[in-house]
Amino acid sequence: MPSSSKEPSAEPSLMPREPASRESGRKKRRILVRPNRSMPKQSAFQRITAAEDLGCLEKYVPLYNNYHDVGSAVYHWEIDSWSELVQGSLSPKFSVAGSTFQILAYPSGTTLPRHVALYIQYSQTDTAPHDGYACAYFALLISNPADPTVGIKSAFQHRFSTHHEAFGADDFGRTSKMTVIQPGFHREVVLENCVRISAYIRVINDETGTLWDPQFPAALGLSRLLLFPYLNGLLQMFYHLRVLRQAILQVPISGECYRPVLDSIHCLFSTFDEQEAAANPMDVVDALTRRSITSLPATEIQEFCTLLRNELIRSLRNTFSAGAIATLFQGRIRTTITNTMKHASRSHSEDIHDLMLDIRNHSCLHDSLAAFCHPAPLSFQKRSDNQDVQQPAGMQRTCFERLPLVLHLHLNRFERERDDGCVVVQPDPFEFPLSIDMNPFICEPKQPVVPSVYVLTGVHFCHQNTDGELTYSCFLYRGNNCGWVQCIDGVVSPVNGCEVLDLGTRVGPITILRNRVKRITNPAEQVYMLVYIRKDVREHIVAGDDFMDLSPDD
């Protein structure tokens, strides 16, 4: 029995498998297949041109979510005796990107009587690998033979394999509506017992190796916390910066009371890949509490990060991993204040490990950084006629004296309501690029020039439901061999790299039955934290072993 039109839920893994698609190296081709058959009622079928086929392919199965196809095809099955078509009839075979497909038709339905059931059936070729599969995004159309605009269509996506060979709809259309003129149409679908069934298929490149795979289990993450709800995202970020994870793991557990936070994180990371259930970070919470680090509201996430980072720096002191935090996160900014009245200026520098940026008045990362570094007027209050009057005092300018290897950016996404003090997420649109050149924000170019291009490595989101509850999630980069993962509490799933920047604004022209879970985040409106890493050391930081191979001054 063919599969139902209901999409199975896919649960990918923390460790994405290498793509197994045998088409990954094949040159992308677009094929238009049209059987050359002689039929008694050939005149009933209007000829469809190749240009029309390509137009319908783009219209019915537009590439969404930045997916890429490795091949596509349009196939027409022209039937001149619809009433005599037996249950489970198969069209001739046709090939798309090396995979073989057929249209499978049940004119009288399968599980639903008096409904036409249509499916695409996949068959593995003799030369295909044992675990061969094809991720197909396709549309089926049953139409009038003389007018293809009169018909019923629906789109699907499915991971075809030897275990899931057929997929489509049990209720594609009522049989009673096939032979009578329906509202909006000027003729019936079945004309003189003739009908055309068309398949528009794209075989999608499976970047993660788990695309639409219902059998692939998701990796386990961290169970949700009521206190410190944003802590999971920070722990996941530390874990996926492999050089930092290794620095923590190489420090033996002391059991001493003076570093409980480091010991608890060490225990958590050492069992992360071996757990049988979502890991419980409550030991970390208890350790933070013992160190008098209490849960702070979302408006003070940067302050919490500072407390946690300082605790790790203190705990790593006098160990092999001393200096790991500074090597990765420490930078230096210079602030210059110019007195416009005295024509004098003074500068002071300070070390930073992260940065808070304003997004209320700026719509993208570059503008926020430019505003942070842009000269701003200073003023002082002067008493005049019993009133405080603002008088200009000078200008203040901030720039980066030394950029950190890991650029950790907070966005002022949260604010407290004046009435009840509840934290709300401000939906200000904010765009962040895949990479950014920080050279315009450096005080003075160094000789030799230090690399200044930074690449996106982590994106953290916060979604607020109608009850005011906050849900935190993140996208994290794991290196060239592993790609991106999405972490939502206890589930870690591999994702297409393009999804990280996808704003979810593209909608297909027809209803698409998709098996992917509806995303709870909109990157443009719910991002509250970003992590960029300098391009030349990014792979080493996320996939290397030793932080001592890095130098922030290089």
N, C-alpha and C positions, 0 to 999 in steps of 0.2 A: 504494500500500500504506500503511495507517495506521501511525502511529508506534508504536514499542514502548513498553512500560510503564516502561522504564528512563528515568529523568530525565536530560536533558542537563545538563552542568555549566555554571553561569553564571559569567562572569568580567566583572564590571562595571568601570567606569572611574574614574580619579581625579577626573575632571570629570563629574559626573552631568549627563545631559541633562535638559532640562525635560520633565516628564511629558507624553507624547504622547497619553494616553488621552482620547478624545473624550467620556468620561463624567465627567471631573473636575468639571465644573460642573453636572452633571445632578442633580436631586434624587433622593436615595436612595429606592428603592421596593422592596417585596417583592411578588412576583407568584406566584400559584399558577395553573398552567396545567393544564387537564384537557380533552382533546379530547372533543367531543360526537359520539360515533359510535354507530351502531346496529349491533350484532353478533349473529350467530345465537346465541352462547352467553353473552349478557349476564349471565345469572344466575350464571355461574361466577365473576364478579368481585365481590369484596366492595367496597363503597363505602368510600373513605378520606376522612375529613373534613379540612377546611382546618387545624383545630387539630392533628390528627395529623401532617399534612404539616410544619407548622412545628416540631413537636416532634422529628420525625426529622431535619429540617434542622439543628437545633441539636445533635442527638446525633451525626449522621454527619459533619458538616463544621463543627465548632466553630471559631470564630476563634481562632487561635493566634498567638504572636509579636507580639501587639498589632496585627495587621493590621486594616484597616477595609474593609468591602465597600461598593461603590457600588450594589449591587443583588443580589437573590437570587431564585431560583425553584425550584419543584418541578414536575417533569413526569413523567407516567405514560404509558407506551406499552403498551397492552393488546393482546396478540396471541392470537387464538383458533385459530390453526393453526400451531403451532410447528414441526411436522415438515415443513410445506410452505414455511416461510420460506426464501427464497433467500439465497445468500451475498451479503453487502454490502447488505442491506436497510437503508433509512433510515426513521426515524420522521418524522412531520410536523414541520415547523419550529416552534420556539418561541423567544421573545425574552427575554433577560435583560440589563437595563441597556443596552438599545440594540444589543446584539450578538445575532446569530442562531445558534442551535445546533440540532443533530439528534443522535439516538442512532444509531450505526452498529453493526450486528450481523452477525456471521459465525457462524451456528449450528454449522458444522463446523470452525471455526478458520481461521487464516491460515498462519502459519509453523509452528504446532504442530498436527498432526492430532489429531482426537478431543478437541479443547478448544474451548469456546465463547470467542470473542473479542468483546469489547465496547469501544466507543470513543465519545467525544464528538467530533462534527465541527462545525467553526466555518466560517461563511461571512460574508464582508464585505458589508455593505449598500452600496447605491449612493451613499448620502449620506456614507459614512465616508471619512475622509482616506486618502490613498494608503498611508500607513504605519500604518493602523489595526491595532489588536491588542486582545486581551482577556486579562488575567491571571485565570484561573479556578481556583478551588479547588473540587473537585467529588467526589461519591461516586456510584457506580453500584451499583444493587441489582437483581438478578434474583430474583423471588420467586413463591411460590405465589399464584394469583389470588384464592383465598379466605382466605388467611392470610399477610399480608405479613411476619410474623415468621419464616416459613420461607423462607430464601433465602441467597444468596451476595452479599456486598458488599465493596467496596474503594474507597479514596479516593485521589485524585491531585491534583497541582497542575501547571499548564502555562501557558505563554505562547502563546496561539493567535494566529496571523497567517496571511497568505496563503501563507507558506512552511511553516508548521507547522499544518495545518488539522485534523488528527485526532490524538487521543491517548487512550490507555486501556491495556488489557491484552490481550496475545496469549493468555494462559493464564488467563482469568477463571475458568473452571471446567471440569472434565471433563464431556464429554457424557454419559458413562455414569452419572454421579451425579445427573443432572437428573431422571431418571425413576424413581429408586428412593429409598426412605426412607433418609436418612442418620442416623448416630448423633447424638442430641441433638434430632432433629426427629421429629414424630409423623406427618408426611406428606411426600410428594415435592414437589420444586419445580415440576415440570410436572404439572399436574392436568388430565386429559381433554384433553390437547393444548393447553391454555391456559397462558399465563405472562404475568407483568407485569414490564416492565423500567422502573425508575424512575431518574431523574436528579435529584440534589440539588446545585445549583450556586450558588456565590457568585462574583461578579466583584469582584476585589480592587483597591483603589485602589493604583496604582503610584506611590508617593511619590518614588522615585529615578529613575523613567524607565527602569530597567534590570532590573526585577524578573523573575527566572527567564528572563533573556535569554541563550540559549546563544551568540549571535553577538557579543555586546558584549564586547570585550577589556578585561581588567583593566589599570589603569594600572600602571606599573612603579614599584617602590619602591626600597629599598636592599638590596643583597645582604647576607646574614647575616655577622656578625662573630664570630670566636672570641674575640678580645680585645675588651673593652668591649662585650659582647653587648647591653647596655641602651642603648648610644649611639644606635642607630637611632631608638628611641622619642623621645629627647631632640632629635635633629636634625629628626625629623618635627614635633615640637611647635614648635620654633623656626620651621620653614618655614611651618607653617599659621597662625602669628601673623603676619599679612601685614605689619603695621607694623614688626615686628622684622626680617622678611625684607628689606623695602625698605631699612631702615636699614643692614643688612649689605651689600646690593647696591650702594648708592650710594657706598660707600667704595671707591675704585679699588684694584685689586690692586697692592701696592707691590713685591713681589718681594724685599723686605728680609727679613733673617733674624729681625728682632725681632717679627714678627707672622705666623708661618706658620699658626697655627690659624685666624685670621680669613680669611686668603687662601684656605686650603683649603676652608673652608665657603662662601666667596663663589663659588669655582669650582663647587662641588657644586650650590648653589642655582641658579646661572645656567644650568645645563644640565639641571635636574631634569625639565622638561617636554618636552625635546627628545631624550631618550635613546632608544636602540633596544634597550637591555637594562637590567636592574636596575642602578642606579648603584652604583658601588663606593666606599664611604667610607674606603678604606684610606689615601688621602692625608690625611684628617683624623686618622686614627690615627697615621700617621707624624709629623704635625705636633705632636700631643699628646706623643708620645714625645720629640721634640726639645726640647719645653718641660718635660721631666722630669715629665710627668703620666702616671703609669703606670696600668695596668688595676687596678681595685680590685674586691674581691668585692661581691656583691649587697648584703651587709649594710652597705656603705659607699657606697651610691648617692648619698646626700645630700652626703657629702664630695666625691665626684666632681663633682656638680653645682656645688658651691661653687668647686672648682678651675677648671672650664670657664667658669663665669660670670665669675670674677675675671680669667681670661685674656682674655675678650671685652671686659670693661670696660677693661682695660689697653690692648688693641689699638685700641679705639674712641676712646681719649683723643686730644684735639687733632684730631678729625675732625668732619665735619658731623653725625655720628651719636653724638657723645659725649652721654651721659645717657640713651640709649635704654633700657638695662637698668634703670637706677634708676627711670625714669619708669614702667615697666611692673611691675617686680617688687618694688621697695623699699617696705617698710612699717616701722613702729616699734612695739616692744612696751615696756611699762613693768613693771618688777618692784618690788614694794613688800614690804619685810621689816619686820615689826612685832615688837619685843622685848616679850614679854608681861610680863616681870619688871620692866623699867624703864619700861614704858608709853611707849616711843619707837618711832619708825618712820623708815625712810629709803627713798628710791626711786632707781632708776637706769633709764635708757632706753637702748635699743640698736636699731640698724637691723637688719632681717632681709630676706631675699629669698625664703626658703622656710621651711617648718615641718615638724618631725617630730611625728607624733601616735601615741599608743598605741592599738592595736586589740585587745590581748590581753584587756583587761578591759572593753572597750566594744564594743557591737555595731553602732553607727551613728555617722555623722559628727558629729551634734549632741552626742552624749554624749562623744565624744573631745575636741571643742573645749571643752565645759563642764568636763571634767576638767583640761584644760590651763590654764584660767583660774580654776579653783576654788582657794580658799585651802588651802594644804597646811602641815601642822605641820613645823617645823624642830627638830632636836635636836642635842645635842653629847654627846660621851662624857666621863663623869666616873669617875675611879678610886675604887672603894669596895670595901674588903675584898679588895684585889688582883684585882678584877674590873672590867671596863669596863661601866658602866651608862649607858644612854641617858637623858638628862635633857631635858625640853622647853625649847626656847630661844625659840620664837616662831612666827610664821606668815608664810608667803610667798604672795603673790598676784601673778598675771601677767594683764595685759590688753593689748588693742590700743590704742595711742595714736594710730596712724594705719594704716589698712588699705591694702594695696597694690591697684593696679588688677587685677593678676593674682595670684590666691591659689594658690600652688604648694605642695601638701601631699604629704609623704612619709608612708607608713604603715610601722610596724615589722613588716613581713610576714616578713622573713628572719631567720634565726638560724643560728649555727654549731653543729654537733654537737660534743659534748665529746670524743668518742673520736677521730674522724679529721679534725675541723675542716671537714668538708664543709658547704656552705650548703644549708639546707632551707627550703622554703616552708611556713609555718604556715597550715593551712586554717581559720583563725578566721573565722567568718561576719562580714561587715561590710557594712552598707547605706549607700549614698550617695544623696542626693536630687538631683533635677534642679535645684533652686534652694535656697538657704539664706539666711536673714537673719542677718547678722553683728552686728546692733545689740546683742544681749545681751552680746557679748564686747568691746565698746568701753569704754574707761576712763570717759570723760566725753562725753556727747553734745555735738556741736559746734553752734554757731549761726552761720549756718543749718545745718540738719541735712544731713549728707552722705549720699547714697544708700548703703544698706548691704546691698542684696539682690544676691547673687552667683549666677550661673548656670553650670551644668556645661558645660565646653568640652573637656576632655580626660580620658580614663580609660585608665590603663596597667595591663596585666595581666602576670603571670608564671605560666606553667604548668610544672610539674616532672613529667617522665615517670618510669617505673619505674626507669630507669637513672640517675636523678638529674640528667639534662640539663635545663637551663632554657630555655624558649622565651618570648620577649617579644613582646607585641603591644599595640595601643592603638586606641581610638576617638578621633577628633578631629573637632571641629566646624569647618566651613568657611564659615559664613555662611548667611543665609536663602536665598540663591539656589542654594547648593550642598549644603546639608545636612551629614550626617555621613559619614565614611569610616572604614573599618577598615584598619589597616596591620599586615601580618604579613610582615616582612622584604621580599621582592621584590615583593609584591602589595599594591596599594591598591584597595579595593573600596568603592563607595557602599553604605550600609546604611540601613535604616529607622531613624529617630530613636528609635523605641520600643525597638529591640533593645538600645540602650545600657543601659537599666535592666531589661531582661528577664532574670530569674534562671533561665529555662529549666526551670521546675518544672511547667509545664502540659503534660500529655500527652493527646493525643486518645484517644477511646474505641476507635478502630479503627486499624489500621495505615495510615499515611499515607505514600505514596511521594513524597518531597520531593527536590528537586534541589539544595537548599542544602547547602554543605559543613558537616559536623558541627562545631560550635564547639569550640575547644580550651580555652575559658575559661569559668569560672563567675564572673561579676562579684562575687558575694558572698564568694567564698572565695579569689580570686586577684588582686584589685586591690591594687596596691602604691603607686600614685601617682595623685593627682587634681589637676586644674587647673580652677579656677573664675575667672570674670571678672565684674567688676561689671556689672550688667545694663545700665545706661545707656550704657556705652561698649563693650559686647561686640562689636557689629557693626562698629564702627570698628576695633577692634584686630584682628579676624580678617579683615576685608575692606577696611580703609582703606589709605591710602598714607603718611601722615606722623605719626610719633609726637609731633611738636611741637604737634599740635592737642590733645594730651591734657595734663591737669594732675592729678597725684595728689592735690592738695589741694582740688580742686573737690568 
